[in-house]
């Protein structure tokens, strides 16, 4: 939020001093920082996002286009790209190399030099992915599954300090639990935390600071960072677990919908409440009595399939749930009737926009017909 206020403060100075500079064209970079920091997509943040995407070419997005071109992505930029494609590439320099390269990239007038930096940070991001996969492979997922603690805490000094936030995010998404990853940094431990919408991690990290459990830190409801002495980790876990008691993890859906009613017109109407993000989440819907057709494994990570109603209506769907979960096993092997909790999404493929469902959860019907 401080970055947002800094932007408007500078914009006000420029206008008051009548400096000949269209500072608003950099609003897309403000949005990029908002998405990267997992800030709530509501109120002013949401208004900025809508403004940027209403006419993206008006704003500074040459860097975004360069990244898309280098990665051979040929489709319009959407807000998810800010968090999953553009931000990771830009942040890679600061995570495992020299962050000054990004300053040079954003300020240089030399197009040739900018192209070289873009190619460099794309390679750095690929290296970051390798480090991430290596760190994840060393984590005992089976042990975490068996652990009934509501909060995951990983303390591993071999994890690169620059990627602890990414590892925390991966584990949080995998287990749907708040996660804290710690690694050695000088004479203390540095930590990065990611949380679900059900537990305001930033609030409780602030309380932990007030109680002298941690050395310093801060954050917001979905993400936080802090430093701590190793002998205080058990005290922190006990404190956070106590705060967490009684919180439900059920996926609540907005309403039931029929597969037969889903069409392009409904998707167009649905898109009017975008952009989605923290605190303005893409809502969940319940679709009952469907069957899974043609489940296919993609990149050894995701499951693509067709869901079909009793009336014969079919729509493509994708699941990002971990392959070890019951959700994924049912998608592959259950030939009976299922109830799905889904999100609606627009899929852009071969220059065509189509409705796609994202499978969040499922319920196996007791009697399959």
Secondary structure, DSSP 4 states (H G I P E B T S, - for coil): -HHHHHHHHHHHHHHHTT-S--GGGGHHHHHHHHHHTT---SHHHHHHHHHHHHSGGGS--HHHHHHHHHTT--S---HHHIIIIIHHHHHHHHHHS-THHHHHHHH---HHHHHHHHHHHHHHHHHHHHHHHHHHHHS-HHHHHH---SEEEEE-TTS-GGGHHHHHHHHHHHHTSEEEEEEEETTEEEEEEE--TTS-HHHHHHHHHHTTSSSEEEE-SSEEEEEE-GGGHHHHHHHHHHHHTT-------SEE--GGG--HHHHHHHGGGPPPBTTBPPPPEEEEEEEEEEEEEETTTEEEEEEEETT--EEEEEE-S-TTSHHHHHHHH--S-EEEEEEEEEEEETTEEEEEEEEEEEEE-SS--
